[in-house]
Amino acid sequence: MSRLKLMMAAAMKAKKTWDRIPPEKRQQMLEGAKTTVKTQGPIVAKKAADTARTQAPIVARRIARAIEKARKR
């Protein structure tokens, strides 16, 4: 449960930080990101797919255990 709270806090902080950046600068950042995504996107996607293939059974077991614990309560 504490991980979820930490993730939510990080997401809220990122949103607040993004909102403080002037709109012109945000647009520049997004334009620069487009070229990075075109070059790095396929590499990141392949690594994510490889990780999902190897880690999915582990994550599935953890989720199943959490559901079992919740049902027992």
Buried (B, 14 or more C-beta within 10 A) or exposed (E): EEEEEEEEEEEEEEEEEEEEEEEEEEEEEEEEEEEEEEEEEEEEEEEEEEEEEEEEEEEEEEEEEEEEEEEEE
